[in-house]
Amino acid sequence: MSAPAPEHFRYEDDPDRPGWKRWQILDEGRFNSFIGALSVKADSATSARVRAKFARQHSNLRDHIHGGALAGFIDMALFAASRGLGVLAGPASTVDMSIQFIAGGAIDTETEAEIELLRETGRMLFLRGVVRQGEVTVASFLGTLRKSSPPAKIGAA
């Protein structure tokens, strides 16, 4: 596993949710800050939940969560869940992500991604999940993350 990147993210106990962690980017000028801090909780060795709350700036003209904001949340939730599960501590990249939008997500309502780690290899994480608001399933998704390559050893061929 790569070393943590504390200069980019804060990952600490969530003061608003006992038993949860808060995952937040420190550089407010980055895209991740548009969604805001995420709350993360590992439920088992292979499943985690990630929560966010969307506001008017995340909405479309139907007053639902905009698909782009929801896609951004899902992408970030893949990383937050992987961090919460202890399988990702440093930089990584999204290789693939597919989303099936099922219902319009309400703004100003807590939104939760339930994420399952399907498989971890040396460099890859394969995940799937659903986004829910209470009993309403808003979306389902699959994602593949690639962990960063370890630093090259000096003198290696």
Residue, then its C-alpha position, 0 to 999 in steps of 0.5 A: m500500500s502506498a503512503p498516506a497523502p496528508e497534504h491532500f486530504r484530511y481523514e479523521d473522526d467525524p465530529d457530527r457522526p460518532g463512529w464515522k470518519r470525515w474525508q475532506i480535500l484540503d485544497e478548496g480550489r479542487f473539484n472535490s471541494f464542490i461536493g464537500a466533505l464526505s462521511v465514511k464508515a466501514d461496515s465490514a472488511t469489504s463494505a463501506r458507506v459514504r454519505a453526502k448532502f447535496a444542495r441547490q448548487h448541485s441541482n438540475l432544472r428538475d430540482h433533483i441532484h444533477g447527474g454530473a454532481l451525482a457522478g462526481f460523488i460516486d467517483m469520490a465515494l469509491f476513493a473514500a470507501s477504499r480509504g475507509l476499508g484500508v485498501l487505499a492510502g495514497p494516490a490512485s486513478t479511476v480506470d472505469m466507472s459505469i452508472q445506472f441512474i434509477a431515480g431522481g435524487a432529492i436535494d437537501t436530503e442525506t445521500e448514501a453510497e453503499i459500496e462493496l469491494l469485489r476484489e483487490t489485486g496488486r494494483m487494482l480495486f474492483l468495486r460496486g454499489v448503490v446510491r440511496q436516499g432512505e428507501v429510494t435507490v437513486a443509482s447503481f454503479l461499478g468502478t475500477l481504481r488503479k493504485s499508484s505504482p510504487p516508486a522506482k528503485i534506483g538502479a532497477a532495470 
